[in-house]
Amino acid sequence: MHDKTGLVFGMDPLKKELLLDTDISVKRISFNDIQDAKMEDAEGLT
């Protein structure tokens, strides 16, 4: 997933995933992907 925004509405601790509700679909994000991600400042926010 790249440049997706949405609302986390649930998690599956057995599969180690968060469920993200985007504008067009529901995405699953693994905990490992979150740990490997880099944090960036949103443009215009401090």
Order of alpha helices (4+ residues) and beta strands (2+ residues): beta-beta-beta-alpha
